[in-house]
């Protein structure tokens, strides 16, 4: 991953964007600290999409018996029993 100071990124923004679109993100630094990353919009969409729990359960590769049954006791009773 390429790293550029802010002033250099401003001066070469078009080239930095071309790199991002071609798949190479660039870290933008300010005063020596990493402040931002320029990446393609497509990559940003891919990594910002977080599946919800129901979607994860739908694609679970195991069998129904792989997930243990929930205890019928309330959590407080389990905690009090030291479980």
N, CA, C and O atoms as a Maestro MAE file, in Angstrom:
{
 s_m_m2io_version
 :::
 2.0.0
}

f_m_ct {
 s_m_title
 :::
 protein
 m_atom[332] {
  # First column is atom index #
  i_m_mmod_type
  r_m_x_coord
  r_m_y_coord
  r_m_z_coord
  i_m_residue_number
  s_m_chain_name
  s_m_pdb_residue_name
  s_m_pdb_atom_name
  i_m_atomic_number
  :::
  1 25 0.854 -1.163 0.000 1 A "UNK " " N  " 7
  2 3 0.000 0.000 0.000 1 A "UNK " " CA " 6
  3 2 0.903 1.229 0.000 1 A "UNK " " C  " 6
  4 15 1.824 1.343 0.808 1 A "UNK " " O  " 8
  5 25 0.627 2.121 -0.899 2 A "UNK " " N  " 7
  6 3 1.409 3.336 -1.036 2 A "UNK " " CA " 6
  7 2 1.056 4.316 0.080 2 A "UNK " " C  " 6
  8 15 -0.077 4.338 0.561 2 A "UNK " " O  " 8
  9 25 2.033 5.125 0.485 3 A "UNK " " N  " 7
  10 3 1.814 6.125 1.532 3 A "UNK " " CA " 6
  11 2 2.303 7.477 1.016 3 A "UNK " " C  " 6
  12 15 3.421 7.586 0.512 3 A "UNK " " O  " 8
  13 25 1.458 8.511 1.144 4 A "UNK " " N  " 7
  14 3 1.805 9.845 0.664 4 A "UNK " " CA " 6
  15 2 1.487 10.887 1.726 4 A "UNK " " C  " 6
  16 15 0.534 10.748 2.492 4 A "UNK " " O  " 8
  17 25 2.312 11.941 1.753 5 A "UNK " " N  " 7
  18 3 1.980 13.074 2.605 5 A "UNK " " CA " 6
  19 2 0.823 13.828 1.956 5 A "UNK " " C  " 6
  20 15 0.644 13.774 0.739 5 A "UNK " " O  " 8
  21 25 0.052 14.520 2.760 6 A "UNK " " N  " 7
  22 3 -1.131 15.223 2.270 6 A "UNK " " CA " 6
  23 2 -0.792 16.170 1.123 6 A "UNK " " C  " 6
  24 15 -1.491 16.186 0.110 6 A "UNK " " O  " 8
  25 25 0.259 16.948 1.268 7 A "UNK " " N  " 7
  26 3 0.593 17.927 0.213 7 A "UNK " " CA " 6
  27 2 0.905 17.224 -1.101 7 A "UNK " " C  " 6
  28 15 0.553 17.728 -2.168 7 A "UNK " " O  " 8
  29 25 1.571 16.048 -1.038 8 A "UNK " " N  " 7
  30 3 1.879 15.302 -2.256 8 A "UNK " " CA " 6
  31 2 0.621 14.669 -2.846 8 A "UNK " " C  " 6
  32 15 0.466 14.598 -4.065 8 A "UNK " " O  " 8
  33 25 -0.268 14.213 -1.979 9 A "UNK " " N  " 7
  34 3 -1.529 13.631 -2.456 9 A "UNK " " CA " 6
  35 2 -2.370 14.690 -3.168 9 A "UNK " " C  " 6
  36 15 -2.991 14.412 -4.194 9 A "UNK " " O  " 8
  37 25 -2.385 15.915 -2.613 10 A "UNK " " N  " 7
  38 3 -3.127 17.009 -3.263 10 A "UNK " " CA " 6
  39 2 -2.539 17.319 -4.632 10 A "UNK " " C  " 6
  40 15 -3.270 17.533 -5.598 10 A "UNK " " O  " 8
  41 25 -1.218 17.343 -4.707 11 A "UNK " " N  " 7
  42 3 -0.554 17.710 -5.956 11 A "UNK " " CA " 6
  43 2 -0.732 16.649 -7.043 11 A "UNK " " C  " 6
  44 15 -0.672 16.958 -8.233 11 A "UNK " " O  " 8
  45 25 -0.949 15.405 -6.632 12 A "UNK " " N  " 7
  46 3 -1.061 14.300 -7.606 12 A "UNK " " CA " 6
  47 2 -2.379 13.545 -7.452 12 A "UNK " " C  " 6
  48 15 -2.438 12.339 -7.693 12 A "UNK " " O  " 8
  49 25 -3.428 14.248 -7.054 13 A "UNK " " N  " 7
  50 3 -4.703 13.592 -6.744 13 A "UNK " " CA " 6
  51 2 -5.214 12.716 -7.882 13 A "UNK " " C  " 6
  52 15 -5.698 11.610 -7.645 13 A "UNK " " O  " 8
  53 25 -5.110 13.200 -9.100 14 A "UNK " " N  " 7
  54 3 -5.609 12.415 -10.231 14 A "UNK " " CA " 6
  55 2 -4.880 11.077 -10.333 14 A "UNK " " C  " 6
  56 15 -5.512 10.044 -10.557 14 A "UNK " " O  " 8
  57 25 -3.579 11.087 -10.174 15 A "UNK " " N  " 7
  58 3 -2.788 9.847 -10.245 15 A "UNK " " CA " 6
  59 2 -3.101 8.934 -9.066 15 A "UNK " " C  " 6
  60 15 -3.177 7.715 -9.217 15 A "UNK " " O  " 8
  61 25 -3.282 9.531 -7.891 16 A "UNK " " N  " 7
  62 3 -3.614 8.742 -6.694 16 A "UNK " " CA " 6
  63 2 -4.984 8.079 -6.877 16 A "UNK " " C  " 6
  64 15 -5.171 6.923 -6.495 16 A "UNK " " O  " 8
  65 25 -5.933 8.803 -7.455 17 A "UNK " " N  " 7
  66 3 -7.250 8.220 -7.728 17 A "UNK " " CA " 6
  67 2 -7.151 7.093 -8.738 17 A "UNK " " C  " 6
  68 15 -7.810 6.065 -8.588 17 A "UNK " " O  " 8
  69 25 -6.331 7.277 -9.769 18 A "UNK " " N  " 7
  70 3 -6.147 6.208 -10.765 18 A "UNK " " CA " 6
  71 2 -5.602 4.947 -10.116 18 A "UNK " " C  " 6
  72 15 -6.031 3.841 -10.444 18 A "UNK " " O  " 8
  73 25 -4.646 5.111 -9.183 19 A "UNK " " N  " 7
  74 3 -4.119 3.956 -8.456 19 A "UNK " " CA " 6
  75 2 -5.221 3.260 -7.660 19 A "UNK " " C  " 6
  76 15 -5.333 2.034 -7.678 19 A "UNK " " O  " 8
  77 25 -6.030 4.052 -6.966 20 A "UNK " " N  " 7
  78 3 -7.113 3.493 -6.150 20 A "UNK " " CA " 6
  79 2 -8.097 2.720 -7.017 20 A "UNK " " C  " 6
  80 15 -8.506 1.615 -6.661 20 A "UNK " " O  " 8
  81 25 -8.472 3.289 -8.135 21 A "UNK " " N  " 7
  82 3 -9.428 2.629 -9.035 21 A "UNK " " CA " 6
  83 2 -8.843 1.335 -9.601 21 A "UNK " " C  " 6
  84 15 -9.574 0.379 -9.859 21 A "UNK " " O  " 8
  85 25 -7.525 1.311 -9.791 22 A "UNK " " N  " 7
  86 3 -6.897 0.093 -10.315 22 A "UNK " " CA " 6
  87 2 -6.617 -0.936 -9.222 22 A "UNK " " C  " 6
  88 15 -6.079 -2.007 -9.500 22 A "UNK " " O  " 8
  89 25 -6.985 -0.612 -7.967 23 A "UNK " " N  " 7
  90 3 -6.877 -1.606 -6.902 23 A "UNK " " CA " 6
  91 2 -5.797 -1.353 -5.876 23 A "UNK " " C  " 6
  92 15 -5.605 -2.174 -4.979 23 A "UNK " " O  " 8
  93 25 -5.076 -0.229 -5.978 24 A "UNK " " N  " 7
  94 3 -4.029 0.055 -4.995 24 A "UNK " " CA " 6
  95 2 -4.416 1.258 -4.138 24 A "UNK " " C  " 6
  96 15 -4.297 2.398 -4.587 24 A "UNK " " O  " 8
  97 25 -4.877 1.019 -2.908 25 A "UNK " " N  " 7
  98 3 -5.229 2.124 -2.025 25 A "UNK " " CA " 6
  99 2 -3.976 2.901 -1.617 25 A "UNK " " C  " 6
  100 15 -2.862 2.379 -1.674 25 A "UNK " " O  " 8
  101 25 -4.173 4.141 -1.209 26 A "UNK " " N  " 7
  102 3 -3.071 4.987 -0.764 26 A "UNK " " CA " 6
  103 2 -3.383 5.545 0.612 26 A "UNK " " C  " 6
  104 15 -4.467 6.081 0.840 26 A "UNK " " O  " 8
  105 25 -2.433 5.420 1.529 27 A "UNK " " N  " 7
  106 3 -2.564 6.009 2.867 27 A "UNK " " CA " 6
  107 2 -2.101 7.464 2.775 27 A "UNK " " C  " 6
  108 15 -1.020 7.752 2.262 27 A "UNK " " O  " 8
  109 25 -2.932 8.370 3.280 28 A "UNK " " N  " 7
  110 3 -2.589 9.793 3.297 28 A "UNK " " CA " 6
  111 2 -2.143 10.147 4.712 28 A "UNK " " C  " 6
  112 15 -2.859 9.898 5.681 28 A "UNK " " O  " 8
  113 25 -0.950 10.733 4.816 29 A "UNK " " N  " 7
  114 3 -0.426 11.105 6.125 29 A "UNK " " CA " 6
  115 2 -0.417 12.622 6.277 29 A "UNK " " C  " 6
  116 15 -0.323 13.368 5.302 29 A "UNK " " O  " 8
  117 25 -0.518 13.051 7.529 30 A "UNK " " N  " 7
  118 3 -0.417 14.476 7.851 30 A "UNK " " CA " 6
  119 2 0.471 14.582 9.083 30 A "UNK " " C  " 6
  120 15 0.180 13.985 10.120 30 A "UNK " " O  " 8
  121 25 1.540 15.335 8.967 31 A "UNK " " N  " 7
  122 3 2.508 15.490 10.056 31 A "UNK " " CA " 6
  123 2 3.021 14.122 10.532 31 A "UNK " " C  " 6
  124 15 3.230 13.911 11.727 31 A "UNK " " O  " 8
  125 25 3.217 13.206 9.588 32 A "UNK " " N  " 7
  126 3 3.771 11.895 9.912 32 A "UNK " " CA " 6
  127 2 2.777 10.880 10.450 32 A "UNK " " C  " 6
  128 15 3.140 9.728 10.687 32 A "UNK " " O  " 8
  129 25 1.519 11.290 10.648 33 A "UNK " " N  " 7
  130 3 0.502 10.357 11.167 33 A "UNK " " CA " 6
  131 2 -0.414 9.914 10.033 33 A "UNK " " C  " 6
  132 15 -0.790 10.711 9.174 33 A "UNK " " O  " 8
  133 25 -0.765 8.645 10.043 34 A "UNK " " N  " 7
  134 3 -1.713 8.126 9.055 34 A "UNK " " CA " 6
  135 2 -3.092 8.681 9.383 34 A "UNK " " C  " 6
  136 15 -3.614 8.463 10.476 34 A "UNK " " O  " 8
  137 25 -3.678 9.401 8.430 35 A "UNK " " N  " 7
  138 3 -4.953 10.087 8.660 35 A "UNK " " CA " 6
  139 2 -6.109 9.525 7.841 35 A "UNK " " C  " 6
  140 15 -7.247 9.517 8.310 35 A "UNK " " O  " 8
  141 25 -5.838 9.057 6.631 36 A "UNK " " N  " 7
  142 3 -6.927 8.615 5.757 36 A "UNK " " CA " 6
  143 2 -6.392 7.611 4.739 36 A "UNK " " C  " 6
  144 15 -5.185 7.453 4.562 36 A "UNK " " O  " 8
  145 25 -7.334 6.941 4.077 37 A "UNK " " N  " 7
  146 3 -6.985 6.011 2.998 37 A "UNK " " CA " 6
  147 2 -7.872 6.331 1.806 37 A "UNK " " C  " 6
  148 15 -9.090 6.450 1.939 37 A "UNK " " O  " 8
  149 25 -7.258 6.466 0.653 38 A "UNK " " N  " 7
  150 3 -8.014 6.669 -0.578 38 A "UNK " " CA " 6
  151 2 -8.091 5.322 -1.277 38 A "UNK " " C  " 6
  152 15 -7.069 4.735 -1.632 38 A "UNK " " O  " 8
  153 25 -9.314 4.838 -1.473 39 A "UNK " " N  " 7
  154 3 -9.522 3.574 -2.163 39 A "UNK " " CA " 6
  155 2 -10.690 3.717 -3.113 39 A "UNK " " C  " 6
  156 15 -11.446 4.685 -3.033 39 A "UNK " " O  " 8
  157 25 -10.840 2.772 -3.998 40 A "UNK " " N  " 7
  158 3 -11.903 2.862 -4.993 40 A "UNK " " CA " 6
  159 2 -13.271 2.776 -4.318 40 A "UNK " " C  " 6
  160 15 -13.420 2.192 -3.244 40 A "UNK " " O  " 8
  161 25 -14.251 3.367 -4.969 41 A "UNK " " N  " 7
  162 3 -15.616 3.323 -4.441 41 A "UNK " " CA " 6
  163 2 -16.106 1.881 -4.378 41 A "UNK " " C  " 6
  164 15 -16.799 1.496 -3.436 41 A "UNK " " O  " 8
  165 25 -15.749 1.098 -5.366 42 A "UNK " " N  " 7
  166 3 -16.155 -0.318 -5.386 42 A "UNK " " CA " 6
  167 2 -15.604 -1.065 -4.172 42 A "UNK " " C  " 6
  168 15 -16.314 -1.847 -3.540 42 A "UNK " " O  " 8
  169 25 -14.322 -0.817 -3.850 43 A "UNK " " N  " 7
  170 3 -13.712 -1.468 -2.684 43 A "UNK " " CA " 6
  171 2 -14.362 -0.984 -1.392 43 A "UNK " " C  " 6
  172 15 -14.603 -1.776 -0.481 43 A "UNK " " O  " 8
  173 25 -14.641 0.302 -1.312 44 A "UNK " " N  " 7
  174 3 -15.299 0.847 -0.118 44 A "UNK " " CA " 6
  175 2 -16.670 0.195 0.076 44 A "UNK " " C  " 6
  176 15 -17.023 -0.178 1.195 44 A "UNK " " O  " 8
  177 25 -17.441 0.056 -0.998 45 A "UNK " " N  " 7
  178 3 -18.751 -0.601 -0.891 45 A "UNK " " CA " 6
  179 2 -18.597 -2.037 -0.400 45 A "UNK " " C  " 6
  180 15 -19.374 -2.493 0.439 45 A "UNK " " O  " 8
  181 25 -17.605 -2.745 -0.914 46 A "UNK " " N  " 7
  182 3 -17.400 -4.143 -0.545 46 A "UNK " " CA " 6
  183 2 -17.082 -4.284 0.942 46 A "UNK " " C  " 6
  184 15 -17.654 -5.141 1.615 46 A "UNK " " O  " 8
  185 25 -16.184 -3.459 1.458 47 A "UNK " " N  " 7
  186 3 -15.772 -3.619 2.849 47 A "UNK " " CA " 6
  187 2 -16.711 -2.947 3.836 47 A "UNK " " C  " 6
  188 15 -16.661 -3.249 5.028 47 A "UNK " " O  " 8
  189 25 -17.562 -2.047 3.372 48 A "UNK " " N  " 7
  190 3 -18.464 -1.373 4.305 48 A "UNK " " CA " 6
  191 2 -19.784 -2.115 4.481 48 A "UNK " " C  " 6
  192 15 -20.572 -1.776 5.364 48 A "UNK " " O  " 8
  193 25 -20.028 -3.111 3.658 49 A "UNK " " N  " 7
  194 3 -21.260 -3.883 3.744 49 A "UNK " " CA " 6
  195 2 -21.113 -4.923 4.851 49 A "UNK " " C  " 6
  196 15 -20.332 -5.866 4.721 49 A "UNK " " O  " 8
  197 25 -21.844 -4.756 5.914 50 A "UNK " " N  " 7
  198 3 -21.777 -5.687 7.041 50 A "UNK " " CA " 6
  199 2 -23.060 -6.526 7.040 50 A "UNK " " C  " 6
  200 15 -24.158 -5.975 7.113 50 A "UNK " " O  " 8
  201 25 -22.928 -7.841 6.958 51 A "UNK " " N  " 7
  202 3 -24.143 -8.667 6.942 51 A "UNK " " CA " 6
  203 2 -24.836 -8.654 8.295 51 A "UNK " " C  " 6
  204 15 -24.184 -8.553 9.334 51 A "UNK " " O  " 8
  205 25 -26.150 -8.757 8.276 52 A "UNK " " N  " 7
  206 3 -26.849 -8.836 9.557 52 A "UNK " " CA " 6
  207 2 -26.839 -10.297 10.036 52 A "UNK " " C  " 6
  208 15 -26.503 -11.206 9.276 52 A "UNK " " O  " 8
  209 25 -27.205 -10.503 11.281 53 A "UNK " " N  " 7
  210 3 -27.123 -11.819 11.900 53 A "UNK " " CA " 6
  211 2 -27.969 -12.857 11.145 53 A "UNK " " C  " 6
  212 15 -27.558 -14.007 10.997 53 A "UNK " " O  " 8
  213 25 -29.133 -12.450 10.679 54 A "UNK " " N  " 7
  214 3 -30.001 -13.381 9.948 54 A "UNK " " CA " 6
  215 2 -29.317 -13.861 8.661 54 A "UNK " " C  " 6
  216 15 -29.409 -15.040 8.319 54 A "UNK " " O  " 8
  217 25 -28.635 -12.959 7.948 55 A "UNK " " N  " 7
  218 3 -27.924 -13.359 6.733 55 A "UNK " " CA " 6
  219 2 -26.815 -14.361 7.052 55 A "UNK " " C  " 6
  220 15 -26.609 -15.325 6.316 55 A "UNK " " O  " 8
  221 25 -26.103 -14.124 8.157 56 A "UNK " " N  " 7
  222 3 -25.041 -15.044 8.553 56 A "UNK " " CA " 6
  223 2 -25.605 -16.424 8.892 56 A "UNK " " C  " 6
  224 15 -25.010 -17.442 8.536 56 A "UNK " " O  " 8
  225 25 -26.736 -16.461 9.570 57 A "UNK " " N  " 7
  226 3 -27.349 -17.751 9.897 57 A "UNK " " CA " 6
  227 2 -27.817 -18.484 8.646 57 A "UNK " " C  " 6
  228 15 -27.709 -19.707 8.556 57 A "UNK " " O  " 8
  229 25 -28.340 -17.727 7.680 58 A "UNK " " N  " 7
  230 3 -28.824 -18.348 6.443 58 A "UNK " " CA " 6
  231 2 -27.707 -19.045 5.678 58 A "UNK " " C  " 6
  232 15 -27.951 -20.061 5.027 58 A "UNK " " O  " 8
  233 25 -26.489 -18.522 5.744 59 A "UNK " " N  " 7
  234 3 -25.392 -19.108 4.982 59 A "UNK " " CA " 6
  235 2 -24.500 -20.000 5.846 59 A "UNK " " C  " 6
  236 15 -23.440 -20.433 5.394 59 A "UNK " " O  " 8
  237 25 -24.917 -20.278 7.084 60 A "UNK " " N  " 7
  238 3 -24.139 -21.138 7.975 60 A "UNK " " CA " 6
  239 2 -23.957 -22.494 7.311 60 A "UNK " " C  " 6
  240 15 -24.942 -23.128 6.933 60 A "UNK " " O  " 8
  241 25 -22.695 -22.961 7.158 61 A "UNK " " N  " 7
  242 3 -22.448 -24.196 6.406 61 A "UNK " " CA " 6
  243 2 -22.719 -25.484 7.188 61 A "UNK " " C  " 6
  244 15 -22.681 -26.566 6.601 61 A "UNK " " O  " 8
  245 25 -22.988 -25.400 8.470 62 A "UNK " " N  " 7
  246 3 -23.157 -26.603 9.286 62 A "UNK " " CA " 6
  247 2 -24.559 -27.185 9.200 62 A "UNK " " C  " 6
  248 15 -25.431 -26.692 8.485 62 A "UNK " " O  " 8
  249 25 -24.733 -28.248 9.956 63 A "UNK " " N  " 7
  250 3 -26.024 -28.920 10.061 63 A "UNK " " CA " 6
  251 2 -26.764 -28.365 11.280 63 A "UNK " " C  " 6
  252 15 -26.124 -27.822 12.181 63 A "UNK " " O  " 8
  253 25 -28.086 -28.485 11.332 64 A "UNK " " N  " 7
  254 3 -28.840 -27.968 12.482 64 A "UNK " " CA " 6
  255 2 -28.338 -28.499 13.823 64 A "UNK " " C  " 6
  256 15 -28.403 -27.772 14.814 64 A "UNK " " O  " 8
  257 25 -27.848 -29.716 13.897 65 A "UNK " " N  " 7
  258 3 -27.354 -30.279 15.150 65 A "UNK " " CA " 6
  259 2 -26.007 -29.713 15.591 65 A "UNK " " C  " 6
  260 15 -25.566 -29.967 16.712 65 A "UNK " " O  " 8
  261 25 -25.349 -28.947 14.719 66 A "UNK " " N  " 7
  262 3 -24.051 -28.358 15.063 66 A "UNK " " CA " 6
  263 2 -24.179 -27.215 16.068 66 A "UNK " " C  " 6
  264 15 -23.207 -26.868 16.739 66 A "UNK " " O  " 8
  265 25 -25.340 -26.644 16.174 67 A "UNK " " N  " 7
  266 3 -25.564 -25.528 17.103 67 A "UNK " " CA " 6
  267 2 -26.226 -26.096 18.344 67 A "UNK " " C  " 6
  268 15 -27.306 -26.680 18.251 67 A "UNK " " O  " 8
  269 25 -25.600 -25.936 19.512 68 A "UNK " " N  " 7
  270 3 -26.189 -26.511 20.729 68 A "UNK " " CA " 6
  271 2 -27.521 -25.843 21.075 68 A "UNK " " C  " 6
  272 15 -27.745 -24.669 20.782 68 A "UNK " " O  " 8
  273 25 -28.390 -26.624 21.701 69 A "UNK " " N  " 7
  274 3 -29.674 -26.099 22.155 69 A "UNK " " CA " 6
  275 2 -29.447 -25.039 23.212 69 A "UNK " " C  " 6
  276 15 -28.508 -25.135 24.003 69 A "UNK " " O  " 8
  277 25 -30.298 -24.033 23.229 70 A "UNK " " N  " 7
  278 3 -30.223 -23.010 24.275 70 A "UNK " " CA " 6
  279 2 -30.742 -23.587 25.576 70 A "UNK " " C  " 6
  280 15 -31.656 -24.412 25.592 70 A "UNK " " O  " 8
  281 25 -30.149 -23.145 26.652 71 A "UNK " " N  " 7
  282 3 -30.602 -23.578 27.969 71 A "UNK " " CA " 6
  283 2 -31.976 -22.976 28.235 71 A "UNK " " C  " 6
  284 15 -32.250 -21.843 27.841 71 A "UNK " " O  " 8
  285 25 -32.819 -23.721 28.891 72 A "UNK " " N  " 7
  286 3 -34.152 -23.217 29.227 72 A "UNK " " CA " 6
  287 2 -34.120 -22.365 30.491 72 A "UNK " " C  " 6
  288 15 -35.088 -21.671 30.804 72 A "UNK " " O  " 8
  289 25 -32.984 -22.422 31.226 73 A "UNK " " N  " 7
  290 3 -32.881 -21.642 32.458 73 A "UNK " " CA " 6
  291 2 -32.528 -20.201 32.112 73 A "UNK " " C  " 6
  292 15 -31.777 -19.949 31.170 73 A "UNK " " O  " 8
  293 25 -33.069 -19.259 32.874 74 A "UNK " " N  " 7
  294 3 -32.679 -17.861 32.647 74 A "UNK " " CA " 6
  295 2 -31.199 -17.669 32.950 74 A "UNK " " C  " 6
  296 15 -30.617 -18.413 33.739 74 A "UNK " " O  " 8
  297 25 -30.601 -16.677 32.324 75 A "UNK " " N  " 7
  298 3 -29.166 -16.406 32.500 75 A "UNK " " CA " 6
  299 2 -28.810 -16.198 33.972 75 A "UNK " " C  " 6
  300 15 -27.748 -16.629 34.422 75 A "UNK " " O  " 8
  301 25 -29.688 -15.542 34.716 76 A "UNK " " N  " 7
  302 3 -29.391 -15.283 36.118 76 A "UNK " " CA " 6
  303 2 -29.277 -16.594 36.890 76 A "UNK " " C  " 6
  304 15 -28.400 -16.719 37.745 76 A "UNK " " O  " 8
  305 25 -30.142 -17.579 36.612 77 A "UNK " " N  " 7
  306 3 -30.078 -18.859 37.312 77 A "UNK " " CA " 6
  307 2 -28.762 -19.580 36.981 77 A "UNK " " C  " 6
  308 15 -28.162 -20.199 37.860 77 A "UNK " " O  " 8
  309 25 -28.319 -19.505 35.742 78 A "UNK " " N  " 7
  310 3 -27.058 -20.126 35.358 78 A "UNK " " CA " 6
  311 2 -25.888 -19.442 36.058 78 A "UNK " " C  " 6
  312 15 -24.978 -20.105 36.557 78 A "UNK " " O  " 8
  313 25 -25.920 -18.107 36.089 79 A "UNK " " N  " 7
  314 3 -24.860 -17.345 36.744 79 A "UNK " " CA " 6
  315 2 -24.806 -17.657 38.238 79 A "UNK " " C  " 6
  316 15 -23.721 -17.831 38.792 79 A "UNK " " O  " 8
  317 25 -25.966 -17.729 38.896 80 A "UNK " " N  " 7
  318 3 -26.028 -18.020 40.323 80 A "UNK " " CA " 6
  319 2 -25.528 -19.430 40.627 80 A "UNK " " C  " 6
  320 15 -24.987 -19.686 41.703 80 A "UNK " " O  " 8
  321 25 -25.714 -20.345 39.671 81 A "UNK " " N  " 7
  322 3 -25.280 -21.719 39.863 81 A "UNK " " CA " 6
  323 2 -23.788 -21.892 39.531 81 A "UNK " " C  " 6
  324 15 -23.239 -22.985 39.664 81 A "UNK " " O  " 8
  325 25 -23.140 -20.793 39.094 82 A "UNK " " N  " 7
  326 3 -21.727 -20.851 38.772 82 A "UNK " " CA " 6
  327 2 -21.434 -21.424 37.415 82 A "UNK " " C  " 6
  328 15 -20.311 -21.856 37.158 82 A "UNK " " O  " 8
  329 25 -22.421 -21.441 36.530 83 A "UNK " " N  " 7
  330 3 -22.221 -21.985 35.178 83 A "UNK " " CA " 6
  331 2 -21.932 -20.883 34.182 83 A "UNK " " C  " 6
  332 15 -21.737 -21.156 32.998 83 A "UNK " " O  " 8
  :::
 }
 m_bond[331] {
  # First column is bond index #
  i_m_from
  i_m_to
  i_m_order
  :::
  1 1 2 1
  2 2 3 1
  3 3 4 2
  4 3 5 1
  5 5 6 1
  6 6 7 1
  7 7 8 2
  8 7 9 1
  9 9 10 1
  10 10 11 1
  11 11 12 2
  12 11 13 1
  13 13 14 1
  14 14 15 1
  15 15 16 2
  16 15 17 1
  17 17 18 1
  18 18 19 1
  19 19 20 2
  20 19 21 1
  21 21 22 1
  22 22 23 1
  23 23 24 2
  24 23 25 1
  25 25 26 1
  26 26 27 1
  27 27 28 2
  28 27 29 1
  29 29 30 1
  30 30 31 1
  31 31 32 2
  32 31 33 1
  33 33 34 1
  34 34 35 1
  35 35 36 2
  36 35 37 1
  37 37 38 1
  38 38 39 1
  39 39 40 2
  40 39 41 1
  41 41 42 1
  42 42 43 1
  43 43 44 2
  44 43 45 1
  45 45 46 1
  46 46 47 1
  47 47 48 2
  48 47 49 1
  49 49 50 1
  50 50 51 1
  51 51 52 2
  52 51 53 1
  53 53 54 1
  54 54 55 1
  55 55 56 2
  56 55 57 1
  57 57 58 1
  58 58 59 1
  59 59 60 2
  60 59 61 1
  61 61 62 1
  62 62 63 1
  63 63 64 2
  64 63 65 1
  65 65 66 1
  66 66 67 1
  67 67 68 2
  68 67 69 1
  69 69 70 1
  70 70 71 1
  71 71 72 2
  72 71 73 1
  73 73 74 1
  74 74 75 1
  75 75 76 2
  76 75 77 1
  77 77 78 1
  78 78 79 1
  79 79 80 2
  80 79 81 1
  81 81 82 1
  82 82 83 1
  83 83 84 2
  84 83 85 1
  85 85 86 1
  86 86 87 1
  87 87 88 2
  88 87 89 1
  89 89 90 1
  90 90 91 1
  91 91 92 2
  92 91 93 1
  93 93 94 1
  94 94 95 1
  95 95 96 2
  96 95 97 1
  97 97 98 1
  98 98 99 1
  99 99 100 2
  100 99 101 1
  101 101 102 1
  102 102 103 1
  103 103 104 2
  104 103 105 1
  105 105 106 1
  106 106 107 1
  107 107 108 2
  108 107 109 1
  109 109 110 1
  110 110 111 1
  111 111 112 2
  112 111 113 1
  113 113 114 1
  114 114 115 1
  115 115 116 2
  116 115 117 1
  117 117 118 1
  118 118 119 1
  119 119 120 2
  120 119 121 1
  121 121 122 1
  122 122 123 1
  123 123 124 2
  124 123 125 1
  125 125 126 1
  126 126 127 1
  127 127 128 2
  128 127 129 1
  129 129 130 1
  130 130 131 1
  131 131 132 2
  132 131 133 1
  133 133 134 1
  134 134 135 1
  135 135 136 2
  136 135 137 1
  137 137 138 1
  138 138 139 1
  139 139 140 2
  140 139 141 1
  141 141 142 1
  142 142 143 1
  143 143 144 2
  144 143 145 1
  145 145 146 1
  146 146 147 1
  147 147 148 2
  148 147 149 1
  149 149 150 1
  150 150 151 1
  151 151 152 2
  152 151 153 1
  153 153 154 1
  154 154 155 1
  155 155 156 2
  156 155 157 1
  157 157 158 1
  158 158 159 1
  159 159 160 2
  160 159 161 1
  161 161 162 1
  162 162 163 1
  163 163 164 2
  164 163 165 1
  165 165 166 1
  166 166 167 1
  167 167 168 2
  168 167 169 1
  169 169 170 1
  170 170 171 1
  171 171 172 2
  172 171 173 1
  173 173 174 1
  174 174 175 1
  175 175 176 2
  176 175 177 1
  177 177 178 1
  178 178 179 1
  179 179 180 2
  180 179 181 1
  181 181 182 1
  182 182 183 1
  183 183 184 2
  184 183 185 1
  185 185 186 1
  186 186 187 1
  187 187 188 2
  188 187 189 1
  189 189 190 1
  190 190 191 1
  191 191 192 2
  192 191 193 1
  193 193 194 1
  194 194 195 1
  195 195 196 2
  196 195 197 1
  197 197 198 1
  198 198 199 1
  199 199 200 2
  200 199 201 1
  201 201 202 1
  202 202 203 1
  203 203 204 2
  204 203 205 1
  205 205 206 1
  206 206 207 1
  207 207 208 2
  208 207 209 1
  209 209 210 1
  210 210 211 1
  211 211 212 2
  212 211 213 1
  213 213 214 1
  214 214 215 1
  215 215 216 2
  216 215 217 1
  217 217 218 1
  218 218 219 1
  219 219 220 2
  220 219 221 1
  221 221 222 1
  222 222 223 1
  223 223 224 2
  224 223 225 1
  225 225 226 1
  226 226 227 1
  227 227 228 2
  228 227 229 1
  229 229 230 1
  230 230 231 1
  231 231 232 2
  232 231 233 1
  233 233 234 1
  234 234 235 1
  235 235 236 2
  236 235 237 1
  237 237 238 1
  238 238 239 1
  239 239 240 2
  240 239 241 1
  241 241 242 1
  242 242 243 1
  243 243 244 2
  244 243 245 1
  245 245 246 1
  246 246 247 1
  247 247 248 2
  248 247 249 1
  249 249 250 1
  250 250 251 1
  251 251 252 2
  252 251 253 1
  253 253 254 1
  254 254 255 1
  255 255 256 2
  256 255 257 1
  257 257 258 1
  258 258 259 1
  259 259 260 2
  260 259 261 1
  261 261 262 1
  262 262 263 1
  263 263 264 2
  264 263 265 1
  265 265 266 1
  266 266 267 1
  267 267 268 2
  268 267 269 1
  269 269 270 1
  270 270 271 1
  271 271 272 2
  272 271 273 1
  273 273 274 1
  274 274 275 1
  275 275 276 2
  276 275 277 1
  277 277 278 1
  278 278 279 1
  279 279 280 2
  280 279 281 1
  281 281 282 1
  282 282 283 1
  283 283 284 2
  284 283 285 1
  285 285 286 1
  286 286 287 1
  287 287 288 2
  288 287 289 1
  289 289 290 1
  290 290 291 1
  291 291 292 2
  292 291 293 1
  293 293 294 1
  294 294 295 1
  295 295 296 2
  296 295 297 1
  297 297 298 1
  298 298 299 1
  299 299 300 2
  300 299 301 1
  301 301 302 1
  302 302 303 1
  303 303 304 2
  304 303 305 1
  305 305 306 1
  306 306 307 1
  307 307 308 2
  308 307 309 1
  309 309 310 1
  310 310 311 1
  311 311 312 2
  312 311 313 1
  313 313 314 1
  314 314 315 1
  315 315 316 2
  316 315 317 1
  317 317 318 1
  318 318 319 1
  319 319 320 2
  320 319 321 1
  321 321 322 1
  322 322 323 1
  323 323 324 2
  324 323 325 1
  325 325 326 1
  326 326 327 1
  327 327 328 2
  328 327 329 1
  329 329 330 1
  330 330 331 1
  331 331 332 2
  :::
 }
}
